[in-house]
Amino acid sequence: MQRTCHLLAVTLTIVVVSQATRGAFAENWPQFRGPTGLGYTEGDDLPLNWGGEHRDNVIWQTPLPGEGHASPIVWGERVFVCTASWPASVTDKTKVIPEHHVTCYAVGDGERLWDTQVPPGPWLRTDFRSGPGGGYAAPTPATDGAQVYCAFGSSVIGALDFEGRTVWRKEILPFTFDVTLGSSPVIYGDTVILFCAMANKNDSRLVAYAKRDGEVKWERKLPTVGFGHSTPVIIRPAGNPQLLLLSGGLASEPQALQSVDPTNGEPIWWCRGTGEAASPAYGEGIVYFDNGRGGTGTAVDPTGSGDVSQTHVKWTTGPLSEGIGSPIVVGEHVYRLHAPGILRCWRVSDGKQVYIQRLDGLSSTWASPIADMAGHIFFANAGKSFVVEAGPEFHVLAENDLGDANHASPAVGGGRIFLLGTKNIHCIGKR
C-alpha cells in the first residue's frame, strides 16, 4: 500500500508539472530535457532493458556524421541531431573549425533523411575539455514543429526547416564563453531565447531571436552573471511564466539563480547560490539548483519577488561533488547524480538525505536523467546506463550497455528512447 501511494504521488507530480509547463509540445521531445525542460515524459511503457549480447530492444542504430554531445530531439516521425566533423585531411583540430551538421533521421527505421551543414561562426576553439566533437556540438537543438533551431560552439545560431533548408543564420557577438557554448536554445512564443553567460561578465546577456528571420527581438544585458553552461527552464508556479537562468561561474553569487519574464527578460526574483554547469529542477513547489561543479545545493520557493535569498529559501545541502548533469524532482524527492556515479536522494519538503548510493560503472554523469509516469528514473546514455525506481528506497531496476558511451541526455518519442553515442544514434523500444 505504501509503495502504491508513493507511485501515485510520483505520477501526480509529473502530471501537474507537465500540465503547468507544457505548451504545444506534449507528444514530442522538442528541446533539451523534453517538453517541460525538466526531464519528464508522459509515457509509462518505456523499455527498462536494452543492449547486451543480444541487442535487446534495440530497434535500430545509424551512424553519425561526426561527434557531439548535444542531445537528440524528436518531433513526430523525425529525430534531429547536431554534430561536428573535421575532414580526414585535418591533422591539427585546434587550427580548423569543424563542419557543423544538423541531421534528420526517420523515427521508424533510422533512415537518414537529410544532413545539412550550417556555416561555422567566428570562434576557433583550442580547448577541447568539453567532450566529443571538441565541444563544438554541445547545445541541444530545439523545434516548434516547423523549424529546427540550433547553436554551435563556433558562436553561431541558426534555423532550418523540416526539409533541411537553411532559413536564417546569425553569429553570436561578442563571444567570451568559457571553454564552450553549452547552453541550449529555448523556444517561447515567437522567439528563440539563448542564454549567453560569459567569462567576461560585461558580455553576459539574454537574447531573444525572432523565429521567423533571426532578428534580435529583444536583449537583456546581465553584467552580474558569471560564466556558465546551463540551459534555462520555463516554469509556471502561479500560472504566469518564469524563465529560470542559472549561472555564476565557480563562486557563490547574489544572483546565481534569476527568474525573468520570458517575454522581455525583465527580472522577477533572484536568489543567492551557485550555478555553472547544471540546469535547475522544479517540482512540489520548489526549485532546486546547484553549481554542477560542487559546493552547496539550494531549494527555493519560486513565488517571491526581488531578492528572495533571505525569505524564500527552503533548505540547503552540501558539500557536494561535481555533477554536470541536471537534477530532477520526482514525487516527493530530489535526485542528484554526482561523479563518479554517486546518486543522492533528498526529501523535497526539508532537504533531508534519504539515501546515497553508487551506480557502479555508469558511463557518464553528464547526461541528465529522465522520469516516466510509471515511477522509473533513467540515468541513461549510449554506454552503461541504469534505471532506478523512484521512491525513498534505492532499487535498481535495470543495468544496460550499448558500448557507445557519450554525454548526451536521452530523448523520448512514441514510446521509444533515443540515445546518442559517439559513433551512432540508437533507438530503443519494446519488441
N, C-alpha and C positions, 0 to 999 in steps of 0.2 A: 504493500500500500504506500509506504514512504517513497519507494522508487517511482511508482506511478504518479504520485503527486509532484515529485521533482520533475519528471519528464513533461508533465502538463505545464509546470512553471516555465520550463525551457521553451516549450512551444509557444506559450502565450507571449513570452518576452520577445522572441524572434518575430512573431506576427505583429505585435504592437510597434516594435522598432521599424519593421519593414513597412507597415502601413503609414507610419508617421514620416518616413523619409523617402519613400519611393515616388517616382513620377510616372513617366510613360514606359519605363524600362522593366516592368515587373517580370516578364517572361524571358528576359535576356540577361547577359552579363556584360554591360556596356562600358565598364571602366575598371580601374584598379579596385579590388575588393568588392566588385559586384554592384548590383542595383542600388544599394544603400551606401556603398563605400565603406561598409563596416564588416564585410565578410560573411553575410548571411545569404543562404539560398533557401527558397521556399520549397524545394524538393524534399522528399522524405524517403526516397528509394534509391539513393546512390549506392554503387558497389562499395563494399568495405575492403575487398581483397582484389589485388591485381598484380600482374607481372609474375616473376618467378620462372621456374624451369619451363612451365607450360604456357607462359604468357597469358595467364588467366585474365579474362575480362578486358584484354587489350583489343579494341575494335580495329584500330589502325594506327600506324605511325608513318610519318612523312618527313623526309629530310628538310632541313632548314637552309636557306641561303645566307649563311653567316651565323653569328652568335649574338647573344644579348641576354639580359635577364629582365627585360620588360615582360610583364605577364600577358598572356593571350586574352582577347576579349571575344565575346560571342554575340551575334545578332541573327536571329532566325536560323537560316541554313548556312551561315558563314562564320568562319573563325578568322580573326585578324591578328597578325604578329609583327613586331618590329625587331629587326636585327641589323647588325653591322658586319661588313665583309671587306677585307683587303684583297686586292688582286694577288694572284700567286707570285707575281714578279716583285712584290714589295718585300724587302728584307729588313727594313727598319720601320716598324709601325709608328714610332714617335715622330717620323718626318712626313707621314702621309695620312690625311683624313680618310677613313674608310668609306665605302659605299653605304648609303642608308637605305635599307629595304623595308617596305611595307608589303606584306604578303597576305593573300587571302586564300583560305582553304575551304573546301566543302565539308560541312559537319558530318555528312553521311559516310563518306569514304576517304576523306583526307586528300582528295584531288586538289592540286594547286590550281586555282582559278586565275590568279594573276599575281605578278610580282613587280611593284613599281619602285623605282629609285627616286628618293627625294634629294635634290641637290644639297650638299652639306652647307652648314653655316661657317662662320669665320674662325671658330675656336679649334686650333690644332692642339690636341691634348698630349701630354707626355707622362701623366701619372695614371697608371692602369690598375690601381689597387681596387677599383670598384667592380671587378668581376669580368665575366665573359663578354667579349666584344669590346674590351677596353673601357667599358662604361659609356660608350657612345650610344648604346641602345638600352638604357636603364629605365626611362619613363615608359609607363604603360599607356597605350593609346586609349582613346575614348570615342564612342559613337552615339549618334542620335537616331540611327536607322536610315539616315540619308547620306551622311558623310562620316569619314574616319579622321579624327584629329590626332596628330602625332607630334612628339617633340623628341629631339635627339641631342646628344651631348656636344655636338659642334655648335650649339646655341642657335637652333633653328626650330621653328614650329610651322606646321602646315596642315592642310586639309585635302583629302582625296574623296572622290565619290565612290559609290559601291562597285564601279567598273574599273577602278584603279586610276582614273584620270585625275591629275592634279588640279585642284580648284584654286588654291592660293598657297603661298609660302612667305614667311616673314622671318627675318633674322632677329634674334633676341639681343638687343643692345641697350646699355652696356652689359658685359658679362664678366663678373668676378666670382663665379661659382667656385665652391670649394670641391676639389677633386673632380666632380662631375655634376651635370644636371640630373638630379634624381627625382624631383617632384613630377608627378603625372598631371596632365591636363584634366580639368573637371568642367563638365557642362552645366550651365544654369541658364534657363530661358533661351535667349537668342545669342548667348555668349559662350566662349570657351575661356575659362579662367586658368591662368598659370601663376603659381606662387614662386617668385624668384627671390630666395633667401640667400644673400651673397656674403662672401668673405669680407668684402668692403661694405659695411652697413649702409653707407650713403647710396649704394646701388640697389639695396633691397627694395622690392616693390611687389605689388599685386596687379596683374594686368588682365583685363577682360577684352578679348578679341571678338569682333563680330563674326558669328559663324558663317555668314554669307560671303564675306570678302576678306576677312582677316584684319580689317582696320581696327585700331585700338578704340574701343568704345569708351572705356574709362581706365584710369590708372591711379593707384594709391601708393604713394611713397611710404616706406617702412624703415625709417632711419634708426629705429631701436632694435631691429631684428638682425640677429647674427646668422651665420651660415646654417644651412640645414638641407635635408633631402626628403622631408616628409611630404605626403600628399594631403591637401585639405579635405575636410569632410563636411558635408552639409547635414545638419540636424534640424529638427523642428520640435523642441521641447515644450513649447507653449503654442504651437500652431504656426508661428512665424519662423521663416528660415533663418538659420545662422550658418555662416561658413567658418569653420574652425581652422585656424592657422597655428601650426606648432613649429617653432624654431627659435634657437637661442645660442647656437654654437655649442661649446662644451661647458659653459658655465651656467649657474643659476641666474635667471634674468627676471626682472619685474614683470615683463610682458611676454614670457615664453609662450603661453597659450593665449591667443586672441580670438574672440568671436567678432565677426564683422558681418555687415549686411551684404549678401551676395549680389544685390542689385547695383551697389555703388562703392563697396569697400569701406563704408563708414563703420567705425568701431562701435560695438555694443558693450562688451565687457572684456576684461583681461585678467590673467592670473599669473602670479609668480611660480616659477618652477624651472624644469629643464626640458629641452626638446631639441632633437637634431635629426635622427635617422628614422624613427618610428612615427607612424600616424596615430592619432588618438582613437580610443574606443569609446562607445556610448551605449548605455542601456541601464534600465532600472533607475532612471533619474540621475545618473552621474556620468560625467566624462572622466575617463581615466587616461593619464598621459605620463610619459617619462621620456628620458633622453634617447634611449636606444643604445647609448654608449656606456651606461652605468649610472650610478648616482641614486636619486630619490624618485619615487613614483608618487603621483598626486591624484586624488579623486575630488572633483569639484561639481557642485550643483550649477547647471548652466542657465539658471533663470534670473541671474542678477544683472546689474548694470555697473559700468565703470570698473574700478579696481575691486575685485571680489576676493583678493588674496587673504583678507582677514575675516571675511563674512560668509563665504560660501564653500570653503574647503572642508570636505567631509572627513578625509583622513589622508595620511601619507604613509609610505612604506619605503624600506631600504635598509642598508645599501644594496643596490642591485648590480649584477654583472651585465656585460654587453648583451643586447638583444635587438638586432637590426630589424627583424620582422615586427609587425604591429601586434598589439594585444587585442583581445576580443572579450566581450561580455556575453555570456550565455547563461540564461536563467539568473540565479542569484549569485553568480560567481564571475570574477575576472580571471582570465587565463593568460599567462605571460610566459613566453619561451625565451630562454637565455642560453648563450654559449656556455659549455659545449653540450647542448641538448638537455638543459635543465628546465623542467616545466613547473611553474609555480601557480597555485590556485589560491585566490583570496576571496573572502566574503564581500559582496558589494556593499552591504549595509555598514560595515565598520572597518574593513580592511584586514580583518584577522586572517592570518595564513591558515588555509585549510590543509594543504599538503605541498610538499616539494619532492619531485620525483625526477628520475633520469630516463630520457628516451635514448637508449644506447644505440649508437651508430647512426643517428639521424644525419642525413647528408647535408642539410642546410638549415640554419636558424634564421636565415634572411627571409625566407618565404613566409608570408603572412597566412595564418590559419583561416579556415572557413568552417562554418557550422550549418548543419541542416536541421530540418524540422523534427527529425527523429531523435535529437539529442546526441548527434555524433559530431565530434570536432576533428577536422582533417588537418594534420600537420604534414602537408603533402608537397612533394616536389618530384622531379623525374628520377631521383635517386632513391635512397631508402626513406620511407615515409611511415608515419604512424597514424592510426585512427584511435581516438580516445573517447570514452563515454563521458558526457557532461555530468557533473554532479560532485558531491563532496568526497566521494571515494575515487581513488585513482584506479582506472580499469582500462587497460589497453585492449581494444577490440581486434586490431589487425596490425601487422607489420608487412610492408610491401617494398619492392625494389624493382626499378626499371633499368638500373645500371647506366643512367644518363643524367647524373646529378647536375643541378643548376639551382640558382637562387630565385627563379621566377615563382610567383604565387599561382595557385590553381585558379582556373575558371570553370564555370558550370553552365551547361545549357542542355535542355531536352533530356534530363536525366543522365547526362554524361559529364565526366570530369576531363578537362583538357590541361595537360601538363607540358611545359616547355623544357626540353633538355638543352644540352649544348650542341647536340647533333640533330635531334629530331623533335617534332611536336607529336605528342601521344594523346590518343583518345581512349578513355576508359569508360566502359559501360557494361551493364549486366547482359550476359548472353548464355 
